[in-house]
Amino acid sequence: MAESPAAAQSNKFPAQIPFIIGNEACERFSFYGMRNILTVFLIDYLLRNAVPENGLREAQAKSLMHTFMAGVYFFPLIGGYLADRFFGKYRTILWLSLVYCAGHACLAMFENNATGFYTGLALIAVGSGGIKPCVAAMVGDQFNESNSHLVKKVFAIFYWTINFGSFFASLSIPWLLKNVGPSVAFGIPGVLMFLATLIFWAGRKHYVLVPPTGENPHSFLKVVASAFKHRQPGQASWLDGAKARHPAEAVEGVKAVFRVSGLMLPFVPFFWMLFDQKASTWVVQARSMDPHIGPVTFQPSQMQFINPMLVMLLIPFLTAVVYPLFQRSGWELTPLRRMPLGLVFGAVSFIIAGFFQVAMEGGSTLNIAWQILPYVVLTLGEILMSTTGLEFAYTQAPREMKGTIQSVWLVTNTLANVAVAIAAALNVFSGSGQFFFYAGMALVAAVGMALVARRYVVRDYYQVAAPVPTEERSAAGVTPSSA
């Protein structure tokens, strides 16, 4: 497959972009469709006979769901490594998409077989997680200096597509589970994933293919290992010992990764502990609520449609109105202020949901529409933390270490889901107590992050020159670095 020529007109998207966007729309529908019904399916179907006691069954379902999500956010590290070092993005995406399809097939076929169903979840975690870092990066690969000004626009479309797929999946698939059954409810996302793979394959003759880099002698791990081996007393930083074997730029890049990690790893997981429970704890809560809103009866899992809908509405509003308003008032909402504030909003959303739970435990019956309020607050927290945090982390490391920073960001989500899975498996907290427990931890993390952020010295790394075309980089022997 040869590289496609640059777009004839710089104000037009490359011809291959619709294939990637179409792939993403179908794949996101398939993922969110199956994930959003997973907790309810486990409680009402798969675990009903194996775990008769309802409270224990809910706890086990929650643990399984978060174990699955931990895998989804761990396997991007493997997929990105395979793509960068050995197979390239196109082949990695195509092959792992077939694994992804096989996983969906297992869910549809083994609704009454725990071993077969869990095998399907494992395959989806490998497939979905493995392609996650490759698809977005492949979008960027399709642009060159003649149309680079369109990159920001295409990523906005890309992000919108993710939420568009999630929105319709959240509305439709829970209804199918209730009214048609698990085989169809899991089968339709599988059909969409097969369609996503077909669309991606159909664009094979048009893609710009950046070859894998192979082994990098100055990767993050190699620099760290060298620093440990050659550390000496009296050095300004223990990483300076690596300068004997590695360029100063590589060592400075590793220092940047540790600076960002010191801000992210201790605190960001506490936000994901809250956010990802909208697909577990909040769904369980919705099962105890009155599902009727006017003439419409909502399934507990359907309420998750609020999040992608609000993301599509609130990001433009915050960017165009709220952030400029704070800037004009003299107190700019910088990234280092937004992220701790995102943790606060996440905590407040759980406090609100916790009071709902207290009311229901006291005998009140609440309408499911009350969940709209904590969803609004949580989504504001997501925008302040997630969209801000990833962009901020990306700017704080040089080009050679941006892949490593992406890995650090994904690890925060993996750690969060592992922690929630363990807590649920041990049934440490139940009822309203779990809401206030997680909210309290998030508030402590918000204070800690705000204090660390005050001492953090911002150092932005932006690309100051146009990227060298792939063929020239290869001829010069220049390859990007990654962990």
C-alpha positions as CSV (number, residue, x, y, z in Angstrom):
1,M,0.0,0.0,0.0
2,A,1.5,3.3,-1.0
3,E,1.1,6.6,0.7
4,S,-1.7,8.6,-0.8
5,P,-0.8,12.0,-2.3
6,A,-1.6,15.2,-0.4
7,A,-5.1,16.5,-0.8
8,A,-5.5,18.5,-4.0
9,Q,-6.9,21.5,-2.1
10,S,-5.7,22.4,1.4
11,N,-9.2,23.3,2.5
12,K,-10.6,19.8,1.9
13,F,-10.3,16.8,4.2
14,P,-8.2,13.9,2.7
15,A,-10.4,11.4,0.9
16,Q,-9.6,8.7,3.5
17,I,-10.9,10.6,6.5
18,P,-14.6,9.5,6.1
19,F,-13.5,5.8,6.3
20,I,-11.9,6.4,9.7
21,I,-14.7,8.6,11.0
22,G,-17.3,6.0,9.8
23,N,-15.3,3.3,11.5
24,E,-15.2,5.3,14.8
25,A,-18.9,6.0,14.8
26,C,-19.9,2.3,14.4
27,E,-17.2,1.1,16.8
28,R,-18.2,3.5,19.5
29,F,-21.9,2.5,19.1
30,S,-20.9,-1.1,19.4
31,F,-18.8,-0.5,22.6
32,Y,-21.1,1.7,24.5
33,G,-24.1,-0.4,23.4
34,M,-22.7,-3.5,25.1
35,R,-21.0,-1.8,28.0
36,N,-24.1,0.2,29.0
37,I,-26.2,-2.9,29.4
38,L,-23.5,-5.0,31.0
39,T,-24.3,-4.3,34.7
40,V,-28.0,-4.9,34.2
41,F,-27.4,-8.1,32.2
42,L,-25.1,-9.5,34.8
43,I,-27.7,-8.8,37.6
44,D,-30.8,-9.9,35.8
45,Y,-29.6,-12.7,33.6
46,L,-26.1,-14.3,33.9
47,L,-25.6,-14.1,37.7
48,R,-29.3,-14.6,38.8
49,N,-29.0,-18.4,39.5
50,A,-25.3,-18.4,40.6
51,V,-25.7,-15.6,43.1
52,P,-29.3,-15.6,44.5
53,E,-28.9,-12.8,47.0
54,N,-29.6,-9.5,45.3
55,G,-27.1,-7.3,47.2
56,L,-24.2,-9.8,46.6
57,R,-25.2,-10.2,43.0
58,E,-25.2,-6.4,42.4
59,A,-21.7,-6.2,44.1
60,Q,-20.3,-9.0,41.9
61,A,-21.8,-7.5,38.7
62,K,-20.2,-4.2,39.6
63,S,-16.8,-5.8,40.3
64,L,-17.0,-7.7,36.9
65,M,-17.9,-4.5,35.0
66,H,-15.0,-2.5,36.5
67,T,-12.6,-5.4,35.9
68,F,-13.6,-5.4,32.3
69,M,-13.1,-1.6,32.1
70,A,-9.7,-1.9,33.7
71,G,-8.7,-4.2,30.8
72,V,-10.1,-1.8,28.3
73,Y,-7.8,0.9,29.5
74,F,-4.8,-1.4,30.0
75,F,-4.6,-3.0,26.6
76,P,-4.1,0.4,24.8
77,L,-0.6,0.2,26.2
78,I,-0.1,-3.2,24.4
79,G,-1.8,-2.1,21.2
80,G,0.1,1.2,20.9
81,Y,3.4,-0.7,21.5
82,L,2.7,-3.3,18.8
83,A,1.6,-0.6,16.3
84,D,4.6,1.6,16.9
85,R,7.3,-1.1,17.1
86,F,6.2,-3.9,14.8
87,F,3.0,-3.9,12.7
88,G,2.0,-0.3,12.1
89,K,-1.4,1.2,12.9
90,Y,-3.4,-0.1,9.9
91,R,-2.6,-3.8,10.5
92,T,-2.9,-3.5,14.3
93,I,-6.4,-1.9,14.0
94,L,-7.6,-4.4,11.3
95,W,-6.4,-7.5,13.2
96,L,-7.6,-6.4,16.6
97,S,-10.9,-5.4,15.1
98,L,-11.4,-9.0,14.1
99,V,-10.7,-10.0,17.7
100,Y,-13.2,-7.4,18.8
101,C,-15.9,-8.9,16.5
102,A,-15.2,-12.3,17.9
103,G,-15.8,-11.0,21.4
104,H,-19.2,-9.5,20.4
105,A,-20.1,-12.8,18.8
106,C,-19.4,-14.6,22.1
107,L,-21.6,-12.2,24.0
108,A,-24.5,-12.8,21.7
109,M,-24.1,-16.6,21.6
110,F,-23.3,-17.3,25.2
111,E,-25.9,-15.4,27.2
112,N,-26.4,-18.4,29.4
113,N,-22.8,-19.6,29.6
114,A,-20.6,-17.7,32.0
115,T,-17.3,-19.0,30.5
116,G,-18.2,-18.1,27.0
117,F,-19.6,-14.7,28.0
118,Y,-16.5,-13.8,30.0
119,T,-14.3,-15.0,27.1
120,G,-16.2,-12.5,24.9
121,L,-15.6,-9.7,27.4
122,A,-11.9,-10.5,27.4
123,L,-11.7,-10.4,23.6
124,I,-13.5,-7.1,23.5
125,A,-11.1,-5.6,26.1
126,V,-8.2,-6.7,24.0
127,G,-9.8,-5.5,20.7
128,S,-11.3,-2.3,22.0
129,G,-8.4,-1.3,24.1
130,G,-5.8,-2.4,21.6
131,I,-7.2,-0.2,18.8
132,K,-7.9,2.8,21.1
133,P,-4.5,4.6,20.7
134,C,-4.1,3.7,17.1
135,V,-7.3,5.1,15.5
136,A,-6.9,8.6,16.8
137,A,-3.2,8.6,15.9
138,M,-4.0,7.3,12.4
139,V,-6.3,10.3,11.9
140,G,-3.4,12.6,12.5
141,D,-1.1,10.6,10.1
142,Q,-3.4,11.5,7.2
143,F,-2.5,15.2,7.2
144,N,0.6,17.0,6.0
145,E,1.8,20.5,5.9
146,S,-0.6,21.5,3.2
147,N,-3.7,20.8,5.2
148,S,-2.4,20.7,8.8
149,H,-4.8,23.5,9.7
150,L,-7.7,21.1,9.4
151,V,-6.4,18.7,12.1
152,K,-8.1,20.5,15.0
153,K,-11.4,20.5,13.1
154,V,-11.2,16.8,12.3
155,F,-10.4,15.9,15.9
156,A,-13.5,17.9,17.0
157,I,-15.5,15.9,14.5
158,F,-13.9,12.7,15.8
159,Y,-14.8,13.6,19.4
160,W,-18.3,14.5,18.4
161,T,-18.6,11.2,16.6
162,I,-17.7,9.3,19.8
163,N,-20.4,11.0,21.8
164,F,-22.9,10.7,18.9
165,G,-22.4,6.9,18.8
166,S,-22.6,6.7,22.6
167,F,-25.8,8.8,22.7
168,F,-27.8,6.5,20.4
169,A,-26.4,3.3,21.8
170,S,-27.4,4.4,25.3
171,L,-31.0,5.0,24.2
172,S,-31.6,2.0,22.0
173,I,-29.6,-1.0,23.3
174,P,-31.1,-1.0,26.9
175,W,-34.6,-1.0,25.3
176,L,-33.7,-4.0,23.2
177,L,-32.4,-5.9,26.2
178,K,-35.6,-5.4,28.1
179,N,-38.0,-6.0,25.2
180,V,-36.2,-8.4,22.8
181,G,-33.6,-10.1,24.9
182,P,-29.8,-10.4,25.4
183,S,-28.9,-12.1,22.1
184,V,-30.3,-9.3,20.0
185,A,-29.1,-6.6,22.4
186,F,-25.6,-7.9,22.3
187,G,-25.8,-9.0,18.6
188,I,-26.6,-5.6,17.2
189,P,-23.5,-4.0,18.6
190,G,-21.6,-6.9,17.1
191,V,-23.1,-6.2,13.7
192,L,-22.0,-2.5,14.1
193,M,-18.5,-3.6,15.0
194,F,-18.3,-5.8,11.9
195,L,-19.6,-2.9,9.8
196,A,-16.9,-0.7,11.5
197,T,-14.2,-3.2,10.4
198,L,-15.6,-3.4,6.9
199,I,-15.6,0.4,6.5
200,F,-12.0,0.6,7.8
201,W,-10.9,-2.1,5.4
202,A,-12.7,-0.4,2.5
203,G,-10.4,2.6,2.8
204,R,-7.2,0.5,2.6
205,K,-6.0,1.9,-0.7
206,H,-6.2,5.5,0.4
207,Y,-4.5,5.6,3.8
208,V,-1.2,7.3,4.6
209,L,0.8,4.6,6.4
210,V,3.5,5.6,8.8
211,P,5.8,2.6,9.2
212,P,6.6,1.2,12.7
213,T,9.7,2.7,14.3
214,G,11.3,-0.5,15.6
215,E,13.4,-0.4,18.7
216,N,14.3,3.0,20.1
217,P,17.6,3.2,22.1
218,H,16.4,6.3,23.9
219,S,13.0,5.3,25.0
220,F,11.5,6.2,28.4
221,L,12.3,2.8,30.0
222,K,15.8,2.7,28.7
223,V,16.6,6.2,30.0
224,V,15.2,5.3,33.4
225,A,17.1,2.0,33.6
226,S,20.3,3.8,32.6
227,A,19.7,6.5,35.2
228,F,19.4,3.9,38.0
229,K,22.6,2.1,36.8
230,H,24.7,5.3,36.6
231,R,23.3,7.4,39.4
232,Q,25.9,9.3,41.4
233,P,25.8,11.4,44.6
234,G,25.7,15.1,44.2
235,Q,23.7,15.2,41.0
236,A,20.9,17.7,40.7
237,S,18.5,14.9,39.7
238,W,19.0,11.1,39.9
239,L,18.0,11.0,36.1
240,D,21.2,13.0,35.3
241,G,23.1,9.7,35.5
242,A,21.5,8.7,32.2
243,K,23.3,11.6,30.3
244,A,26.3,9.3,30.0
245,R,24.4,7.0,27.6
246,H,21.5,9.1,26.3
247,P,21.1,12.6,24.7
248,A,20.2,15.5,27.1
249,E,16.9,15.9,25.2
250,A,15.9,12.4,26.0
251,V,16.8,12.8,29.7
252,E,14.9,16.1,29.9
253,G,11.9,14.4,28.3
254,V,11.9,11.7,31.0
255,K,12.0,14.4,33.6
256,A,9.0,16.0,32.1
257,V,7.1,12.7,32.2
258,F,7.9,12.3,35.9
259,R,6.7,15.9,36.5
260,V,3.4,15.3,34.9
261,S,3.1,11.9,36.5
262,G,3.5,13.5,40.0
263,L,0.5,15.7,39.2
264,M,-1.6,13.0,37.5
265,L,-1.1,9.6,39.1
266,P,-1.9,10.4,42.7
267,F,-5.1,12.3,42.0
268,V,-6.7,11.7,38.6
269,P,-7.7,8.1,39.4
270,F,-10.1,9.3,42.0
271,F,-12.1,11.1,39.3
272,W,-12.3,8.0,37.2
273,M,-13.5,6.0,40.2
274,L,-16.5,8.3,40.2
275,F,-17.0,8.7,36.5
276,D,-17.0,5.1,35.4
277,Q,-19.5,4.2,38.2
278,K,-22.2,5.8,36.1
279,A,-22.3,2.5,34.2
280,S,-22.5,0.5,37.5
281,T,-23.5,2.1,40.8
282,W,-25.7,4.7,39.2
283,V,-27.4,2.1,37.0
284,V,-28.1,0.0,40.2
285,Q,-29.6,3.1,41.8
286,A,-31.8,3.8,38.8
287,R,-33.2,0.2,39.2
288,S,-34.9,1.3,42.4
289,M,-36.4,4.5,41.0
290,D,-39.8,5.1,39.3
291,P,-38.9,4.7,35.6
292,H,-41.8,6.7,34.2
293,I,-41.1,10.2,32.9
294,G,-44.5,11.3,31.5
295,P,-45.6,8.8,28.9
296,V,-42.1,7.3,28.5
297,T,-40.7,4.4,30.5
298,F,-36.9,4.6,30.8
299,Q,-34.7,1.6,31.4
300,P,-32.1,2.1,34.2
301,S,-29.2,1.9,31.7
302,Q,-30.8,4.4,29.3
303,M,-30.1,7.3,31.6
304,Q,-26.5,7.1,30.5
305,F,-27.6,8.9,27.3
306,I,-27.5,12.2,29.3
307,N,-23.7,12.2,29.5
308,P,-22.9,12.2,25.8
309,M,-25.8,14.5,25.0
310,L,-24.5,17.0,27.6
311,V,-20.9,16.7,26.4
312,M,-21.9,17.7,22.8
313,L,-23.8,20.7,24.2
314,L,-21.5,21.9,27.1
315,I,-18.1,21.8,25.4
316,P,-19.0,24.5,22.9
317,F,-20.7,26.5,25.7
318,L,-17.8,26.3,28.1
319,T,-15.3,27.1,25.4
320,A,-17.1,30.0,23.9
321,V,-18.8,31.5,26.9
322,V,-17.7,30.4,30.4
323,Y,-13.9,30.2,30.0
324,P,-13.7,33.7,28.3
325,L,-16.0,35.1,31.0
326,F,-13.6,33.9,33.8
327,Q,-10.6,35.3,31.8
328,R,-12.2,38.7,31.5
329,S,-13.0,38.7,35.2
330,G,-9.3,38.4,36.1
331,W,-9.4,34.7,37.3
332,E,-8.6,32.6,34.4
333,L,-9.7,28.9,34.5
334,T,-6.2,27.5,33.6
335,P,-5.8,23.8,33.2
336,L,-4.2,23.6,36.7
337,R,-7.4,25.1,38.1
338,R,-9.9,23.2,35.9
339,M,-8.6,19.7,36.9
340,P,-9.0,20.0,40.7
341,L,-12.4,21.7,40.0
342,G,-13.3,18.7,37.9
343,L,-12.7,16.5,40.9
344,V,-14.9,18.7,43.1
345,F,-17.7,18.5,40.6
346,G,-17.4,14.8,40.5
347,A,-17.6,14.6,44.2
348,V,-20.6,16.9,44.3
349,S,-22.4,14.6,41.8
350,F,-21.9,11.6,44.1
351,I,-23.0,13.6,47.1
352,I,-26.3,14.5,45.3
353,A,-26.7,10.8,44.3
354,G,-25.9,9.8,47.8
355,F,-28.8,11.9,49.2
356,F,-31.1,10.3,46.7
357,Q,-30.0,6.9,48.0
358,V,-30.6,8.0,51.6
359,A,-34.1,9.1,50.7
360,M,-34.9,5.8,49.0
361,E,-33.5,3.8,51.9
362,G,-35.9,5.8,54.1
363,G,-38.8,4.6,52.1
364,S,-39.3,7.3,49.5
365,T,-39.7,6.5,45.9
366,L,-37.9,8.9,43.6
367,N,-38.5,9.4,39.9
368,I,-35.6,8.4,37.7
369,A,-35.6,12.0,36.3
370,W,-33.9,13.1,39.5
371,Q,-30.7,11.4,38.1
372,I,-30.5,14.2,35.5
373,L,-29.1,16.5,38.2
374,P,-26.0,14.4,39.2
375,Y,-25.4,13.6,35.5
376,V,-25.2,17.3,34.7
377,V,-22.7,17.9,37.5
378,L,-20.6,14.8,36.7
379,T,-20.5,15.8,33.0
380,L,-19.2,19.2,33.9
381,G,-16.5,17.5,36.0
382,E,-15.7,15.3,33.0
383,I,-15.1,18.2,30.7
384,L,-13.0,20.1,33.3
385,M,-10.9,17.0,34.1
386,S,-10.8,14.7,31.1
387,T,-10.7,17.0,28.1
388,T,-8.4,19.5,29.9
389,G,-6.1,16.9,31.5
390,L,-5.2,15.0,28.4
391,E,-4.4,18.1,26.4
392,F,-2.4,19.6,29.3
393,A,-0.4,16.4,29.8
394,Y,0.3,16.3,26.1
395,T,1.7,19.8,26.1
396,Q,4.0,19.2,29.1
397,A,6.3,16.7,27.5
398,P,8.5,16.9,24.4
399,R,7.5,15.2,21.2
400,E,9.7,12.1,22.0
401,M,7.7,11.4,25.2
402,K,4.2,12.3,24.2
403,G,3.3,8.6,23.7
404,T,4.5,7.9,27.2
405,I,2.3,10.7,28.6
406,Q,-0.6,9.1,26.8
407,S,0.2,5.9,28.6
408,V,0.3,7.6,32.0
409,W,-3.1,9.1,31.3
410,L,-4.6,5.6,30.5
411,V,-3.0,4.1,33.6
412,T,-4.9,6.5,35.8
413,N,-8.2,5.0,34.4
414,T,-6.9,1.4,34.8
415,L,-5.9,2.0,38.4
416,A,-9.3,3.5,39.2
417,N,-11.3,0.6,37.8
418,V,-9.1,-1.9,39.5
419,A,-9.7,-0.2,42.8
420,V,-13.5,0.0,42.3
421,A,-13.5,-3.7,41.2
422,I,-11.7,-4.8,44.3
423,A,-13.9,-2.7,46.6
424,A,-17.0,-4.1,45.0
425,A,-15.8,-7.7,45.1
426,L,-15.1,-7.3,48.9
427,N,-18.4,-5.6,49.3
428,V,-16.7,-3.0,51.4
429,F,-19.4,-0.4,51.0
430,S,-23.1,-0.7,50.1
431,G,-26.1,1.6,49.9
432,S,-25.7,5.3,50.5
433,G,-22.4,4.9,52.3
434,Q,-20.5,4.1,49.0
435,F,-21.6,7.4,47.5
436,F,-20.3,9.5,50.3
437,F,-17.1,7.4,50.6
438,Y,-16.1,7.9,47.0
439,A,-17.1,11.6,47.2
440,G,-15.0,12.1,50.2
441,M,-11.9,10.6,48.6
442,A,-12.4,12.8,45.5
443,L,-12.6,15.9,47.6
444,V,-9.4,15.0,49.4
445,A,-7.8,14.3,46.0
446,A,-9.0,17.7,44.8
447,V,-7.3,19.5,47.7
448,G,-4.1,17.5,47.1
449,M,-4.1,18.2,43.4
450,A,-4.7,21.9,43.9
451,L,-1.8,22.1,46.4
452,V,0.6,20.2,44.1
453,A,-0.6,22.3,41.1
454,R,0.4,25.5,42.9
455,R,4.0,24.4,42.9
456,Y,3.9,23.0,39.4
457,V,6.0,24.9,36.9
458,V,4.2,24.9,33.5
459,R,6.6,24.2,30.6
460,D,4.8,23.8,27.3
461,Y,6.4,21.8,24.5
462,Y,4.9,22.7,21.1
463,Q,6.1,21.7,17.7
464,V,7.9,24.7,16.3
465,A,8.5,23.5,12.8
466,A,6.4,21.6,10.3
467,P,6.8,17.9,10.6
468,V,9.3,16.2,8.3
469,P,7.6,14.0,5.7
470,T,7.7,10.3,6.5
471,E,10.0,9.4,3.6
472,E,12.5,12.1,4.6
473,R,12.5,11.0,8.3
474,S,13.2,7.5,7.2
475,A,16.0,8.5,4.9
476,A,17.6,10.6,7.7
477,G,17.2,7.7,10.2
478,V,15.0,9.8,12.5
479,T,12.3,7.9,14.4
480,P,9.9,9.0,17.2
481,S,10.4,7.7,20.7
482,S,7.9,5.9,22.9
483,A,7.9,3.9,26.1
